Structure formats: C-alpha cells, structure tokens
Amino acid sequence: MKESALYAKIVEWSEEDQCFVGSAPGLVYGGCHGDDEKEVFDQLCQIVDDIIDLYHKEGKPLPPPTAGRDLANSLQQIA
C-alpha cells in the first residue's frame, strides 16, 4: 500500500469556479482543478504523492491520516 492511500481524496464540482476541484483534507486543500473529473482526480493523486515525498525529504512527520475514518458514511449523514 502506498502512503497516499492513508489520505482521503475528494473531487467535487464547484459552482463558484465552474469546474471540478480536488483536495485531500488534512494534507492539501484546493490542490487542483479542471473540467474533467477523472483528470482532476489523477492530478490530485500525483499532488498527494509529491507532498508526501516533500515531507520525507524535509524530515517532517506526515499529518494524521484521513482515510479509514468512514468519511463517506459520515458525509452521507450530512446530505
């Protein structure tokens, strides 16, 4: 398993920006955007990998994981 799997990745439509916006809560907010949902997700995955690499190169501890916290079901109760 890659370390990036420890972080939830969200791609959502932004009415304000009229495009898809990708973020990884706790790691990067508003990290990328575009017109194609899958391309934004792919770009977001690469950004998360790059950020994790930077943390390692700088000897900094990674933020706490956000995946595995049943995020999808938690969000479903909000809707």
C-alpha positions in Angstrom: 0.0 0.0 0.0 1.2 3.5 -0.9 1.3 6.1 1.9 -1.0 8.2 -0.2 -3.8 5.7 0.4 -3.8 7.0 4.0 -5.3 10.3 2.9 -8.9 10.8 1.6 -9.1 12.4 -1.8 -12.1 14.5 -2.7 -13.1 15.8 -6.2 -16.2 17.9 -6.2 -17.9 20.3 -8.6 -17.5 24.0 -7.6 -20.4 26.2 -8.7 -18.4 29.3 -7.9 -15.4 28.2 -10.1 -17.5 26.2 -12.6 -15.0 23.3 -12.6 -14.0 20.3 -10.5 -11.8 21.0 -7.5 -9.6 18.3 -5.9 -8.4 18.3 -2.3 -7.0 15.9 0.3 -8.3 17.2 3.7 -5.5 17.5 6.2 -2.9 17.5 3.5 -3.9 19.9 0.7 -7.0 22.0 0.2 -7.9 23.1 -3.3 -4.9 21.4 -4.8 -6.0 21.2 -8.4 -8.9 21.9 -10.6 -10.2 21.3 -14.2 -13.1 20.4 -16.4 -12.6 16.6 -16.4 -13.4 14.9 -13.1 -11.1 11.9 -13.7 -8.2 14.1 -14.8 -8.6 16.2 -11.7 -8.5 13.0 -9.5 -5.4 11.7 -11.3 -3.7 15.1 -10.8 -4.7 15.1 -7.2 -3.3 11.7 -6.6 0.0 12.9 -8.1 0.0 16.0 -5.9 -0.6 13.9 -2.8 2.4 11.7 -3.7 4.5 14.7 -4.3 3.5 16.3 -1.0 4.3 13.1 0.9 7.7 13.0 -0.8 8.4 16.6 0.3 7.5 15.8 3.9 10.0 12.9 3.8 12.8 14.9 2.1 12.4 17.7 4.7 12.3 15.2 7.6 8.9 16.3 8.7 6.2 14.0 10.2 3.2 13.4 8.0 -0.1 14.9 9.1 -2.5 12.3 10.7 -4.2 10.0 8.1 -7.7 11.0 7.0 -8.7 7.7 5.2 -10.2 4.8 7.0 -12.4 7.0 9.2 -15.6 6.1 7.4 -15.6 9.5 5.8 -18.1 8.5 3.1 -20.7 7.4 5.6 -20.1 10.5 7.8 -20.6 12.8 4.8 -23.7 10.9 3.8 -25.4 11.8 7.0 -24.8 15.5 6.3 -26.5 15.3 2.9 
